[in-house]
Amino acid sequence: MVVVEPDQTWYSQVHPEEVDTVIKQHIIGKSPVKAMLYSKFHQ
């Protein structure tokens, strides 16, 4: 489980090789990785 703060975006079942994608696309690029969002909190 990975949570990006302060926007509280939750990603589930994140594998080590996917962390780079979250950093580049979400944190740097300001665009959530929709395919990886935790469906309990993000529809």
C-alpha positions in Angstrom: 0.0 0.0 0.0 1.3 3.4 -0.9 -0.4 6.7 0.1 0.7 10.0 -1.6 0.2 13.0 0.7 -1.1 15.6 1.0 -3.8 14.7 -1.6 -4.4 11.2 0.1 -4.2 9.2 -3.1 -4.0 5.5 -2.3 -2.4 2.8 -4.4 -2.8 -0.9 -3.6 -0.6 -3.9 -4.2 2.3 -1.7 -5.4 5.3 -3.8 -6.4 8.8 -2.4 -6.0 9.3 -2.1 -9.7 6.1 0.1 -9.9 7.3 2.7 -7.4 9.2 4.5 -10.1 6.0 4.9 -12.1 4.2 6.4 -9.1 7.0 8.9 -8.5 7.4 10.0 -12.1 3.7 10.1 -13.1 2.0 11.1 -9.9 4.6 13.1 -7.8 6.6 14.7 -10.5 4.0 14.7 -13.3 1.0 15.6 -11.0 -1.2 12.9 -12.6 -2.4 9.8 -10.6 -1.7 6.4 -12.1 -5.3 5.4 -12.6 -4.7 1.7 -13.2 -3.1 1.4 -9.8 -5.5 3.4 -7.6 -7.1 1.6 -4.6 -10.7 1.0 -5.6 -11.9 1.3 -2.0 -11.1 5.0 -2.0 -11.0 5.9 -5.7 -13.8 5.0 -8.1 
